[in-house]
Every structure is written in structure tokens, then in C-alpha cells.
């Protein structure tokens, strides 16, 4: 389709694996970029991107696991990043990193009692004339700034922490549009403490994802749109190795072995919409999504 053709034509820069030359070659491993990573050219712009973040599971506890058949099938259907990692422990700093390119100095899960005035993805999109909304399951009301309510927690809802993101853009999941073409340009969907795998069996979250966004994923493949599914952190048993899958229009199915993190996800979204990379995202290579970008 036209979207795929555009992807093949432009390509996105990636962290390359070491190239074999004459003589011994050192073992492969993650290599930090020396400085900001510049895009090779403007990537195609999807109509919509939906980002879902789940909780506290290592890669092999989800991808290919018998209790998560839908997510495992999604990994086969889309781009499955086999070397995705969270930045730190515990949860909250990872959410901030994904949304703003920085952990904002936060090192714990304590409720942030104020707000930051710093740059973030939501503000970038609005300033560019695009749209953003965060949808949180169990959020009691639009704009709710509280630390928790039932199975909702603010620490998993980073847009609330930024004074420059209008409170009405923090909405309950029940406000998710019934017609997918009414979605904002970028939407974050935050499951509650049960459906993010934090407090309930992982099978419940797997079924929730299919029930809540399965039709969006089907629709996205033919409507120039993407789903990004990632996790905040692992369970502290596998070096913070987490599942991350991207599915939708123009995404070539298959495993992607390059090391990525939340900053790379943020960089990808920013590149898709021509936004300058924030903070540590400037030194991250965007995700490779099409067959033309495969190694």
C-alpha cells in the first residue's frame, strides 16, 4: 500500500549491529550513540498512533507465553522488539521518560504533588497544531489530578504531571471514541491496576487488550495508523528486559533484535510528526518498522 511504499523509500536510522571486518571482532553489545541521532529523512506520517503501557513483566513472561495468546499473536503480526528495556526501577520514572525524554529527577513511585513546566510530547503535538489525549481506565472524571481512585493511579498517567498539558485532555477510558477515525493524532491508553498486569493475572490484561483495542488494531492496518504496546519495567529479574510491539499500517512483521528503550519510542513518535526530539530521545535511534528498514 502507499504507506508501506513511503516507508520503504525513506527508512529510519537505527542502531546498527557491528560490521565484521578483517581480524577479530569484539562481542556484540549495546552501543550508546556519541551524540544526537539525526533522521535520514522525514518519515511518513500516520493519521493516528495509540500507545499502551502495561506493567512489570519481563519479555519472556509475555511474548510467547501461553497465558497471553493475543499479545503473542500481535508480536507475530507486527514488529516485535526482542531487546527492549526500561530505563530504571520503579515504574513512575519510566512513564515520565517515555512522555518527556527525561525522568524529571523522579526516582520513586510517590505521588508527584505538583506539576512540571518542562517540554513533553503532549505539548509538542499541541504546539504543532496536532492533537493529543490521554485515556486512563478507572479515572473518575476528566482532569482528575488526584493520586489514586480505586484501581486508578496517577503514577501511571504522566501527562497529569505537566502544567502545560490542559487538564481536559486527561480523560477516562470511557471517553475513547467509538469511531476510530475520531481519535486524536496521538493517544495514550492507560489500563488500570488490574488490566495492566500489575494486580491481576496476565491473562486478564491480554483479554482486555483484545477487547478494548483489538478492533482498532485491525482498523489501523488499513487506515494509516499504528499501535505501540510497551511495558514500564520488568519484575527485576531480567535486566529490565520488557515486551514492546508495534502493529499497524506499513509495519513489516518480524523480530527486531536491536536494543531499544522508551526514549527510542518517544523519538519514533516525534520523528513521525516532525517534532524535535526531547531530552534523551535526541540520542536514541527511532524504531525500524518497515521491511525496507530491516537489518
Rosetta blueprint (number, residue, H / E / L):
1 X L
2 X H
3 X H
4 X H
5 X H
6 X H
7 X H
8 X H
9 X H
10 X H
11 X L
12 X L
13 X L
14 X L
15 X L
16 X L
17 X L
18 X L
19 X L
20 X L
21 X L
22 X L
23 X L
24 X L
25 X L
26 X L
27 X L
28 X L
29 X L
30 X L
31 X L
32 X L
33 X L
34 X L
35 X L
36 X L
37 X L
38 X L
39 X L
40 X L
41 X L
42 X L
43 X L
44 X L
45 X L
46 X L
47 X L
48 X E
49 X E
50 X E
51 X E
52 X E
53 X E
54 X E
55 X L
56 X L
57 X L
58 X L
59 X H
60 X H
61 X H
62 X L
63 X L
64 X L
65 X L
66 X L
67 X L
68 X L
69 X H
70 X H
71 X H
72 X H
73 X H
74 X H
75 X H
76 X H
77 X H
78 X L
79 X E
80 X E
81 X E
82 X E
83 X E
84 X E
85 X E
86 X L
87 X L
88 X L
89 X L
90 X L
91 X H
92 X H
93 X H
94 X H
95 X H
96 X H
97 X H
98 X H
99 X H
100 X H
101 X L
102 X L
103 X L
104 X L
105 X L
106 X L
107 X L
108 X L
109 X L
110 X L
111 X L
112 X L
113 X L
114 X L
115 X L
116 X E
117 X L
118 X L
119 X L
120 X L
121 X H
122 X H
123 X H
124 X H
125 X H
126 X H
127 X H
128 X L
129 X L
130 X L
131 X L
132 X E
133 X E
134 X E
135 X E
136 X E
137 X L
138 X L
139 X L
140 X L
141 X L
142 X L
143 X L
144 X L
145 X L
146 X L
147 X L
148 X E
149 X E
150 X L
151 X L
152 X E
153 X E
154 X H
155 X H
156 X H
157 X L
158 X H
159 X H
160 X H
161 X H
162 X E
163 X L
164 X L
165 X L
166 X L
167 X H
168 X H
169 X H
170 X E
171 X E
172 X E
173 X H
174 X H
175 X H
176 X L
177 X L
178 X L
179 X L
180 X H
181 X H
182 X H
183 X L
184 X L
185 X L
186 X E
187 X E
188 X E
189 X E
190 X E
191 X L
192 X L
193 X L
194 X L
195 X L
196 X L
197 X L
198 X L
199 X L
200 X L
201 X L
202 X H
203 X H
204 X H
205 X H
206 X H
207 X H
208 X H
209 X H
210 X H
211 X H
212 X H
213 X H
214 X H
215 X H
216 X H
217 X H
218 X H
219 X H
220 X H
221 X L
222 X L
223 X L
224 X L
225 X E
226 X E
227 X E
228 X E
229 X E
230 X E
231 X E
232 X L
233 X L
234 X L
235 X L
236 X L
237 X L
238 X L
239 X L
240 X L
241 X E
242 X E
243 X L
244 X E
245 X E
246 X E
247 X E
248 X E
249 X L
250 X L
251 X L
252 X L
253 X L
254 X E
255 X E
256 X E
257 X E
258 X E
259 X E
260 X E
261 X E
262 X H
263 X H
264 X H
265 X H
266 X H
267 X H
268 X H
269 X H
270 X H
271 X H
272 X H
273 X L
274 X L
275 X L
276 X L
277 X L
278 X L
279 X H
280 X H
281 X H
282 X H
283 X H
284 X L
285 X L
286 X L
287 X L
288 X L
289 X L
290 X L
291 X H
292 X H
293 X H
294 X L
295 X L
